[in-house]
């Protein structure tokens, strides 16, 4: 692991790792945006009186929360094409990560909204606010302060979970790391550097979680 030629070989081809790092960032960012949209929309429906929507979300959350992410990724990549729906590894990555993390994000948003005293909703509606107006002007601004630490934790998990895309040749950091290490037989330095690259993304987010938690307190 500490042989000089291994490190020389690694830094000679370091652009490969940077390309994978960039792909991981892009996939994670797009998946995170989709996750936030799913979490917010789903949380609002779960707190509404729409029975059909709540039932559909219950089914979605039960399915995605209780099955492994890798199984879901394989389903999107290998099974959907047999049903006439062909997705690129990039699309599978964004969609798979968003649907998986969003299933947990909905529960976070729902719990945060329910933590706000019901009297605030009743007072807003008594002033003529609609359900959506009450949510966006009164409830959600308060609920997001409660939800932010947990949602940030989910963002960290999403980035770490992006490594499963290596199993479908997603071109992400883990895929390029595994491919390069297999070709060169340089394993120690390779996975050490890869771990540090993931750490460079996740550690600042983890620190952000602690900052948000202290502010919420």
N, C-alpha and C positions, 0 to 999 in steps of 0.2 A: 504493500500500500504506500510506503514512503520512498519507493524507488524513484529517483529523479526522472528517468525516462518516461515513467507513467504520467507524471505531471506535465512534462514537456509535450507529450502526445495529446493530452487532454486540452491544454491551452492552445495548441496548434489548431484543433478542431472546435474551439469554444463557440464559434459562430453557430454550430449545430444546436448547442444548448440554448443559446440566446434566441434562436428561432422558435424552439419549443417553449421557452419561457414566454415569448411574445404571444404564441398561440394560446397558452394557458391563461394569460391575462385577458385576451380578447374573449375567449369562450366564457371565462368566469364573469367578466363584466356584463356581457349580454345576458347570460343566465341569471345574474343577480338582478338586472332590471326586470326581466320576466318574472322572477320570483317575487319581487316587491309588488308588481301589478297583481299577480295571482293572490298573494297574501292579503292585500288590501281589499280587492274585490270579493274574495272568498270570505274574509272576516266580516264584511258588511252584510253579505247574504246570510251568513250563519247567525247574525244578530237580528235579522229581520223576521217577518212573519211568512216568508215565502217557503211553504212546506216542500214544494217540489225541488226548488233550488237547494234547500238544506239537505234533502235526501240524496240528491246527486253529489253534493259535496261530501256528505258522510261516506258514500261509497268510494269516491275518489281518495279521500284521506285514509280510509281503512286500507285500501289497496296499496297505495304508495308508501304509507308509513310502515306497513308490515311485510313488505317484500324487499329483498336486497336490491340496492341500486344497480349492481352489475347485471342482475337478471332483467331489470327494466331496460338497461342499455342494450343488452343482447336482443330483447324483444323488438325494440325499435329498429335495430340494425339488421337483424336476420329474419325476423318473422313478418314485419310490415311489408317488405318487398314482395313476399309471397302473396300478399293481399292487395298488391298493386300500388303500394305507397313506398316509394324509394326516397330515402333521405341520405344526404352525405354525412360522413363522420362528424363534420363541423356542426351540422344541423342536429344530429342525434345528440351531440354533446350539450349544446345549448338547451334543447328541449328536454332531454333526460334530466339534466341537473336542475333545471327550473321546476319541472313537475315534481321531482322528488323533494327538493328543499321547500317548494311552495306548500306542499302538504303539511309540513311542520309549521311554516310561516302563518298559515291560516289559523292554526290553533293559537299561536302567539297573539295575533291581532285580535282574535275573538276574545281571548281571556283579558286582554288589555282594555278592550271596549267595555266588557262586563264589569271591570273593576271600577269604572266611573259610576258614581251614584245615579240611580235611575231617576231621581228627582230632577236632575239637570235636563234629561231628555224630556220629561213631562213639562218642565217649565218652558223649554224652548218651543215645544209643540203647542202649548197653550197660548203662545205669542204668535201663532200662525206659521211657524216653520214646518216645512215638509220633513219627511224622514231623512232624505239626503242632505237637506240644508242643516238639519240638526246635527247630523253626523260630521259633516265637513266643517261647520262653523263652531261647533261646541264640543263634541265628543272626541273626534279624532285628534285635534291638536293636543288634548290632554292625554289621550291613550297612547300616542306615539312616544311620549316621554317614558311611559312604562315599558313599551314594546321595544324601544331602540336597543337596549343591551342584549336582549334575547335574539333580536333580528341580526345584530352584528355577529353574535356567536354563530348563527346559521350561515352568515356570509363566510366566516372562517371555515366552517365545515364544508361549504360548497367548493371552496378553492382546493381543500385537501381531497375532496371526493373527485375532483376533475382528473385525478391520476388514473381512474378506472378507464378513461378513454384510450389508454395505451392498449387495451384489449381489443379495440376495433381499429387500430392504426389511425388514431385521431390526430397524429402529428403534434401532440402536446409534449410538454417537457418530459413526462415519464416515458412516453413511447420512444422519444428520441434518445433518452438516456439508456433505456433497456437495449435498443437496437445497437447503439454505438458500443456499449459495454460488451455485448455479445460478439461483435465483429472484432474488437481489439483485445478482448480478455483483460481489460483494465477496469476492475470492478470497484475496488476501495475508493480511490480518488473520485471516480465518476459519481457514485451514489452519495458520497460526502458533499460534493459540490451541489448536486441536485437537491439534497436536503437543505443546504444553506440558501439556495434560490427560493425554495418553498417558504423557508423561514423568513426571508426578506419580504414576503407578501403577508404572511399570516401573523408575524409578531407585531407589526404596527397595528393591525386590526385588533389583535388581542389587547394591546395597550389602550386602544380606543374604547374597547368594551369596559375596561376598568374605569376609564375616565367618565364614560357615560353613566356607569353605575353609581359612581360617587356623586355626580351631579343630580341624578334622580333622587338619591338619598337626601 
